[in-house]
Amino acid sequence: MEKGGKFLKERIGVISAILENPKGSQYEFNKIVSEYKRIIKGRMGIPFDEEDISVISITVVGTLDEINSLTGKLGNLHECIVKTSISKKELDI
C-alpha cells in the first residue's frame, strides 16, 4: 500500500475479543468488523451460551494503523474485551 509516495508495510495480526453480553454488543461488533473487511483474512467465533459470553478471533493483514484502528473501535464497545497480537515481521505486499 502506498501513502504519500511511501510504501507502508503490512503485518499479520490476531485480534481476540470476548463479548460479555453478546446480545447487547454483537450487532455493533459486526458492524465495525464489516468496515474492515479488506484486511480481514479469517474469523472464528465460539459461543458460550450458558455463560452468555462469545469468544471471537479475527486474523488480519494490514498496516499498524489499520489494525490498531479496528482494535480501538472494538475495544470501545461496552462489555467487549479486546487484545491484539501483531507480528514483528513486515510483509512486502
C-alpha positions in Angstrom: 0.0 0.0 0.0 1.3 3.5 -0.8 0.6 6.6 1.1 2.1 10.0 0.1 4.8 8.4 -2.0 5.9 6.0 0.7 5.2 2.3 0.8 3.6 1.2 4.1 4.5 -2.2 5.4 1.7 -4.6 6.4 1.8 -7.1 9.2 -0.2 -10.2 10.2 -2.2 -9.8 13.4 -4.7 -11.7 15.5 -7.4 -9.8 17.3 -9.1 -11.7 20.1 -12.3 -10.4 21.6 -14.6 -11.6 24.4 -18.1 -10.3 24.3 -19.5 -10.5 27.9 -23.0 -9.6 26.7 -23.2 -10.8 23.1 -26.9 -10.0 22.6 -26.2 -6.4 23.6 -23.0 -5.8 21.6 -23.0 -8.3 18.7 -24.7 -6.0 16.2 -22.3 -3.1 16.8 -19.3 -5.5 16.8 -20.3 -7.0 13.4 -20.9 -3.5 12.0 -17.4 -2.4 12.9 -15.8 -5.6 11.7 -17.6 -5.2 8.3 -16.0 -1.8 7.9 -12.6 -3.5 7.9 -13.4 -6.5 5.6 -10.5 -5.5 3.3 -7.9 -6.5 6.0 -9.7 -9.5 7.5 -8.5 -12.9 6.3 -10.3 -15.1 8.7 -12.7 -15.1 11.7 -13.8 -17.7 14.2 -16.4 -17.3 16.9 -17.3 -19.6 19.7 -20.5 -19.0 21.7 -20.7 -20.0 25.3 -24.5 -19.8 25.6 -24.7 -21.0 29.2 -22.3 -18.3 30.3 -23.7 -15.6 28.0 -20.2 -15.0 26.5 -18.8 -15.1 23.0 -15.1 -15.5 22.1 -14.1 -14.3 18.7 -10.7 -14.5 16.9 -10.0 -12.4 13.8 -6.9 -12.8 11.7 -5.9 -9.6 9.8 -3.3 -8.4 7.4 -2.9 -4.7 7.3 -0.8 -1.7 8.3 -0.3 -1.0 12.0 -2.7 2.0 11.7 -5.4 -0.2 10.2 -5.1 -3.0 12.8 -4.9 -0.5 15.7 -7.9 1.4 14.4 -10.0 -1.8 14.3 -8.8 -2.9 17.7 -9.5 0.5 19.2 -13.1 0.7 17.9 -13.9 -2.8 19.1 -12.3 -2.1 22.5 -14.6 0.9 22.9 -17.7 -1.3 22.8 -19.4 -1.8 26.1 -18.6 -5.2 27.7 -16.1 -6.1 25.0 -12.6 -7.1 26.0 -10.0 -6.9 23.1 -6.4 -7.9 22.8 -4.2 -7.9 19.7 -1.0 -9.7 18.8 0.9 -8.3 15.8 3.8 -10.0 14.0 7.2 -8.2 14.1 7.9 -9.3 10.6 6.8 -6.7 7.9 5.3 -8.1 4.7 6.2 -6.9 1.3 2.8 -7.0 -0.4 
